[in-house]
C-alpha cells in the first residue's frame, strides 16, 4: 500500500497574521498509518507537537533557512 504525502506551507498565512491551525487540522484529518504530513512554517511550531502526538504522529523538524522550518510528521498510531 502506498503512503499518502500531504504538504502544506503556512508561512504566507502567518506573515499575513492568519491563524493556520484549522488549515493544518483539515490537512491531517484523513491521514492513515504511515502517511506523511510536511509542514513548512516560519518558526519551529513547538505548541503543535503535543497535539500531533495525540493524533498518533511522530515528527522531525529541520531548519531550512532563516524563517523556514520544515516539519515532517509521520502517522504512527491508529487512525482516530
C-alpha positions, -999 to +999 in steps of 0.1 A: +000+000+000+013+034-010+017+061+017+000+094+012+021+126+015+004+159+021+024+191+022+012+225+035+031+258+036+017+282+062+045+309+060+024+333+040-006+328+063+014+336+094+031+366+076-004+379+069-014+373+106-038+344+097-041+315+122-033+283+103-044+258+129-077+249+112-059+245+079-034+221+094-060+200+112-080+198+080-049+186+061-042+158+086-077+147+092-078+119+066-043+106+071-038+070+080-009+049+094+024+056+077+011+087+058+032+118+059+024+154+065+050+180+057+045+214+072+065+245+061+065+272+087+084+304+096+093+290+130+096+257+149+059+251+159+065+236+193+029+241+206+017+219+177+039+189+187+018+175+216-014+180+196+000+160+167+015+134+191-020+129+205-032+122+169-006+095+165+021+114+147+059+114+152+079+144+139+112+156+127+120+193+124+146+208+101+156+244+098+159+250+060+169+287+064+161+317+085+123+318+088+118+285+071+113+253+091+102+220+075+085+196+099+078+161+087+050+144+107+046+106+101+014+089+113+024+060+136-008+055+156-041+041+145-065+065+128-087+083+153 
